[in-house]
């Protein structure tokens, strides 16, 4: 819906992973769609970026995921899925 916005700036990525997580309450069986706008001033140099929807109680269960081939230009990325029998989803 575009009702919420968040700005995240990463100045440097070291050897470890970086994760940004938002918990979202949903009704079981809800069709999910998450869209972000992202870019990277510099190449990620072998590091991958993903947009993922997971089960909050069992994060191994993935409802949707997409890789983000970041470029210096702003681009929208969308992931879709369905929350099956859960009430809380991780937007990562």
C-alpha positions in Angstrom: 0.0 0.0 0.0 3.0 2.3 0.4 1.7 3.2 3.9 5.1 2.8 5.5 8.6 3.8 4.4 12.1 3.2 5.8 15.4 4.4 4.6 18.5 2.3 5.2 22.0 3.4 4.3 24.9 0.8 4.4 28.2 2.6 4.3 30.4 -0.5 4.2 29.9 -4.3 4.0 32.6 -6.3 5.6 33.0 -10.1 5.5 29.7 -10.9 7.4 26.2 -10.7 6.2 23.9 -7.8 6.8 20.2 -8.4 7.4 17.3 -6.0 7.8 14.2 -7.7 9.3 10.6 -6.5 9.7 7.9 -8.6 11.4 4.5 -8.3 9.7 1.3 -9.7 11.3 -1.0 -11.3 8.8 -4.1 -13.5 8.6 -3.4 -17.2 7.7 -3.7 -17.7 3.9 -3.0 -14.0 3.2 -1.5 -13.3 -0.3 1.7 -11.3 0.4 3.5 -8.8 -1.8 6.5 -6.7 -0.7 8.2 -4.1 -2.8 11.3 -2.1 -2.1 13.4 0.4 -4.1 17.1 -0.2 -3.9 20.4 0.6 -5.5 24.1 0.3 -4.8 26.7 3.0 -5.7 29.4 0.3 -6.0 29.3 -3.3 -7.1 28.6 -5.8 -4.3 31.8 -7.7 -5.2 30.5 -11.3 -4.9 28.0 -10.5 -2.2 24.3 -11.2 -2.9 21.3 -9.2 -2.0 17.8 -10.8 -1.6 14.3 -9.8 -0.7 12.6 -12.6 1.2 9.3 -13.4 2.9 9.7 -16.1 5.6 7.6 -17.8 8.3 8.5 -15.9 11.6 8.2 -19.0 13.8 10.2 -21.2 11.4 12.5 -19.0 9.2 13.5 -22.0 7.1 10.0 -21.8 5.5 10.2 -19.3 2.7 7.0 -18.0 1.1 8.8 -15.9 -1.6 12.3 -14.8 -2.5 14.0 -12.8 -5.2 17.6 -11.9 -5.9 18.4 -8.2 -6.2 20.9 -7.4 -9.0 21.7 -4.0 -7.6 23.0 -1.2 -9.9 23.7 2.5 -9.3 20.2 3.3 -10.6 17.2 3.1 -8.4 15.0 0.1 -9.2 11.9 -1.5 -7.7 12.0 -5.1 -6.6 8.9 -7.2 -5.7 8.5 -10.5 -4.0 5.2 -12.4 -3.7 4.0 -15.4 -1.7 1.2 -16.8 0.5 1.3 -17.0 4.3 0.1 -20.5 5.0 -1.3 -21.2 8.5 0.8 -18.5 10.1 0.1 -15.1 11.8 3.5 -13.5 11.6 5.8 -13.2 8.6 9.4 -12.0 8.3 10.0 -9.4 5.6 13.8 -9.5 5.0 
